[in-house]
């Protein structure tokens, strides 16, 4: 694969990989307006597409299929719920790698930790991209059926999946279907001839990807500049990708998906892939910038941002969840600035996706892009435990980052263990009822399912009718109570 038109040498390939990955992360972490300018979409068009509204939104507004607004019911436009992508509803994910894991024979290491992961209370492990890739991290895939990657051999991957299964854990594959790296030049002189079992040509690339001479249909999403953007409207491409995902499920044993860069293609295609592969859990990475004020802080009202997540979820037919980027941005701003009032929206709900459609919200503190050695949008280090106190006690499906559990030391690991145990005892699940009790500067408190209370911030506080509650676990500026 190449990003320009000059032939590769061994020396330039490594630089091209680094350049391609920089292109990806720089695009992902541009402010929302800059991203939309790259996509050629005006602010007005984007607002209409997202269903964003000017001014404050009445709390009675029905967001599409939003559980948080209608007591968990589907809205009148819904006919019947799709197959649930949230697993049992009580899943807790562990991201099982970081940006540098490819250096360390990763599948074998992860397999050896399967028992500890399960005993801690995790139910699913998000594995790194499984296919051969131009970049060692796996996000520039080439031959999709070649599972010998920088993380280990195909045999090691299969052994790792088996080890996770032996401890009752789901194994989630990180699948990259938005783009794929070609191996040879086509007649036009561009790299658009693919190798391996899926020997596509320029017709498999969207027609508006001029850098690679694509002749397919126009793109249905945001451009990805580091590799050819795949035409998901092509019947051949659609059939091939559906068969590949089904093979990963039935033959390799993967239980579900983390879907990379889903902004690059229409959510309707995601629905097709989910129907074909029948995952037990699926979550998409729909990364979009929050709205920021002139002081550099996120706006209090992030309805437009989470509205875009909802629009994607509905386009996908509700067949996949989405990482709750809104909650990450609001939560880390609230804890870093002591502005805990940010954690309640104008209608008294949680301010992120989890406040509207909790069963489709995967909450997280950091991942391999925001944290790890990349550090593009890291959670404030002093507040990471508070971040997990929020995510692990609230509705939605929480995801814990590998480094925070395995590399940050015993204190944080002990806190995560204690919070997971409290979540399990209180039987908190992705649709649990949330009641925000306090949200002001220096204090946030919320009750979940009348079974658990979480408090964040430096202000002293205890639950009303404190004798009905037992202090379960606590740390610097956070505490959790369970019903006595």
Order of alpha helices (4+ residues) and beta strands (2+ residues): alpha-alpha-alpha-beta-alpha-alpha-beta-alpha-beta-beta-beta-beta-beta-alpha-beta-alpha-beta-alpha-beta-alpha-beta-alpha-beta-alpha-alpha-beta-beta-beta-beta-beta
